[in-house]
């Protein structure tokens, strides 16, 4: 890589996986990246209680099996295994578990606190593992609670890109969007295509450069591309199969596609659809989606080498 090139590493959809997050932190040293971006769906999906028993052991159920810890060291090891898989461990008594089961509001408050505390801890790890001359951008996605936004905004080491045009490198600007079109899961940051279009159009006034110098960091991919293919689901949200093969359909945003067709930015950085690890074009706009295999602890990403006038090359990496 020449001195006239800036290397960007883009990933998304870590979903609380400690293993994937730590691999992402190692990217600048391993791939010599100058800019590190993680855009969307940072938080995990559930809490796993590690329950203190009368005999002094601690037990939990995860991945269809029962785990037992006999001492503090084993408790820490089980907690680490749980975090690496994208869940949040909490040590508690049977009575505390019962109280949480009876009080959904208290459970939700605990879940939000655990997510916020974990994001804070993750961001603090950047200071330890990422060289200070590396630019770091972290953005929530549709699955993330709004409670984590202030944590990201207030962290001195991280750029929170929403609501602004971020000078990325050379004279390129990046605009960002966390919201998506509707999903079957009623996530916190999804809305109708009409509302999403309004949100996207508001970003236009942020741009101060020609559109061929603009990067659209939109969590949702454009409709009907290689980036938005996902399994078709039935009414029970189970994949539909025909002749033993899963049926795949386009589920991306028509508003995102319309926006990229209208303004033709240089690049679209997308995520959201885990199964679509691909690059494509919308008109002359290069669009990429690194996909996600966070449940397997695999970090997927795109490396993009920028020069002053163009993206010199781009390719997929995983590990």
Residue pairs with C-beta under 8 A, 6 or more apart in sequence:
1 7
1 32
1 305
4 307
4 308
5 305
5 306
5 307
5 312
6 34
6 35
6 169
6 170
6 305
6 306
6 307
7 31
7 32
7 33
7 34
7 35
7 303
7 304
7 305
7 306
8 33
8 34
8 35
8 37
8 168
8 169
8 303
8 304
8 305
8 306
9 27
9 28
9 31
9 33
9 35
9 36
9 37
9 301
9 302
9 303
10 37
10 39
10 269
10 288
10 290
10 301
10 302
10 303
10 304
11 24
11 27
11 37
11 38
11 39
11 271
11 290
11 299
11 300
11 301
11 302
12 38
12 39
12 40
12 41
12 141
12 219
12 270
12 271
12 272
12 289
12 290
12 292
13 40
13 41
13 141
13 271
13 272
13 274
13 290
13 291
13 292
13 294
14 20
14 21
14 24
14 38
14 41
14 42
14 86
14 292
14 294
15 41
15 42
15 43
15 44
15 45
15 86
15 143
15 292
15 294
16 42
16 43
16 44
16 45
16 83
16 86
16 87
16 88
16 115
16 118
16 294
17 44
17 84
17 85
17 86
17 294
17 295
17 297
18 80
18 83
18 84
18 86
19 84
19 85
19 297
20 86
20 294
20 297
20 298
20 299
21 122
21 125
22 125
22 129
23 297
23 299
23 319
24 36
24 38
24 299
24 301
25 125
25 126
25 129
25 130
26 129
27 33
27 36
27 299
27 301
28 34
28 36
28 130
28 131
28 134
29 131
31 303
31 317
33 134
33 303
34 133
34 134
34 135
34 169
35 134
35 135
35 136
35 137
35 168
35 169
36 130
36 134
36 135
36 136
36 137
37 136
37 137
37 138
37 139
37 217
37 269
38 137
38 138
38 139
39 137
39 138
39 139
39 141
39 161
39 176
39 217
39 219
39 269
39 271
40 139
40 140
40 141
40 142
40 143
40 144
40 178
40 219
40 271
40 272
41 140
41 141
41 142
41 143
41 144
41 219
41 271
41 272
41 292
42 119
42 122
42 138
42 140
42 141
42 144
42 148
43 115
43 118
43 119
43 143
43 144
43 145
43 148
44 86
44 87
44 88
44 115
44 118
45 86
45 87
45 143
46 87
46 88
46 111
47 87
47 88
47 89
47 90
47 107
47 110
47 111
47 114
48 60
48 61
48 62
48 82
48 87
48 88
48 89
48 90
49 60
49 89
49 90
49 91
49 92
49 97
49 100
50 58
50 59
50 60
50 69
50 75
50 78
50 79
50 82
50 89
50 90
50 91
50 92
51 58
51 59
51 60
51 92
51 93
51 94
51 97
52 58
52 91
52 92
52 93
52 94
53 59
53 94
56 70
57 68
57 69
57 70
58 68
58 69
58 74
58 75
58 78
58 91
59 66
59 67
59 68
59 69
60 66
60 67
60 78
60 82
60 89
61 67
62 82
62 85
62 87
63 85
67 78
67 81
68 74
69 75
69 77
69 78
75 91
78 89
79 89
79 91
82 88
82 89
83 89
83 118
84 297
85 295
85 297
86 294
86 295
88 111
88 114
88 115
88 118
90 110
90 114
92 100
99 106
100 106
100 107
100 110
101 107
112 145
112 147
115 145
115 147
115 148
116 147
116 148
116 151
119 148
119 151
119 152
120 151
120 155
123 138
123 151
123 152
123 155
123 157
123 158
126 136
126 155
126 157
126 158
127 157
130 136
130 157
135 159
135 168
135 169
136 157
136 158
136 159
137 158
137 159
137 161
137 166
137 174
137 217
138 152
138 158
138 159
138 160
139 152
139 160
139 161
139 162
139 176
139 178
139 217
139 219
140 146
140 148
140 149
140 152
140 162
140 178
140 189
141 178
141 180
141 189
141 219
141 271
141 272
142 178
142 179
142 180
142 183
142 187
142 188
142 189
142 190
142 219
142 220
142 272
143 185
143 187
143 188
143 189
144 178
144 188
144 189
145 188
146 188
146 189
149 160
149 162
152 158
152 160
153 160
159 166
161 174
161 175
161 176
161 217
162 176
162 177
162 178
163 206
164 206
165 173
165 174
165 175
165 206
165 207
165 208
166 173
166 174
166 175
166 176
167 173
168 174
168 215
168 306
169 306
170 306
170 307
170 308
171 209
171 213
171 308
172 209
172 213
172 214
172 215
172 266
172 306
173 206
173 207
173 208
173 209
173 213
173 214
173 215
174 214
174 215
174 216
174 217
174 269
175 203
175 206
175 207
175 214
175 215
175 216
175 217
176 216
176 217
176 218
177 199
177 200
177 203
177 216
177 217
177 218
177 219
177 220
177 256
178 189
178 219
179 189
179 190
179 191
179 195
179 196
179 199
179 219
179 220
180 187
180 189
180 190
180 191
180 196
180 219
180 220
180 253
180 272
181 190
181 191
181 192
181 193
181 196
181 220
181 252
181 253
181 254
181 255
181 256
182 190
182 191
182 192
183 190
183 251
184 233
184 237
191 199
193 253
193 254
193 255
194 255
196 220
196 253
196 255
196 256
197 255
197 258
197 259
200 218
200 255
200 256
200 259
201 259
204 263
207 214
211 263
211 264
211 265
211 266
212 264
212 265
212 266
213 266
214 263
214 265
214 266
214 267
215 265
215 266
215 267
215 268
215 269
216 259
216 260
216 265
216 267
216 268
216 269
216 285
217 269
218 253
218 256
218 259
218 268
218 269
218 270
219 270
219 271
219 272
220 252
220 253
220 256
220 270
220 272
221 227
221 228
221 252
221 253
221 256
221 268
221 270
221 271
221 272
221 273
221 276
221 287
221 289
222 228
222 252
222 253
222 256
222 257
222 260
222 268
222 270
222 282
222 287
223 250
223 252
223 253
223 254
223 256
223 257
224 250
224 252
224 257
225 250
225 252
225 257
225 278
225 280
225 282
225 287
226 276
226 278
226 279
226 280
226 289
227 252
227 270
227 273
227 276
227 278
227 279
227 280
227 287
227 288
227 289
228 250
228 251
228 252
228 253
228 273
228 276
228 289
229 248
229 249
229 250
229 251
229 273
229 275
229 276
230 248
230 249
230 251
230 273
230 274
230 275
230 276
231 239
231 240
231 246
231 247
231 248
231 249
231 275
232 239
232 240
232 246
232 247
232 248
232 249
233 239
233 240
234 240
239 246
239 247
240 246
240 247
241 247
248 275
251 273
252 270
252 272
252 273
256 268
256 270
257 282
260 268
260 282
260 283
260 285
260 287
261 282
261 283
264 283
264 284
264 285
265 285
266 285
266 286
266 311
267 285
267 286
267 287
267 288
267 304
267 311
268 282
268 285
268 286
268 287
268 288
269 288
269 302
270 287
270 288
270 289
271 289
271 290
271 291
271 292
272 289
273 289
273 291
274 291
274 292
274 293
274 294
275 291
276 289
276 291
277 289
277 290
277 291
277 300
277 316
277 318
278 288
278 289
278 291
279 286
279 287
279 288
279 289
279 302
279 314
279 316
280 287
280 288
281 287
286 311
286 314
288 302
288 304
288 314
290 300
290 301
290 302
290 316
291 300
292 300
293 300
293 318
298 318
298 319
299 318
299 319
300 316
300 317
300 318
301 316
301 317
301 318
302 314
302 315
302 316
302 317
303 314
303 315
303 317
304 311
304 313
304 314
305 311
305 312
305 313
305 314
306 312
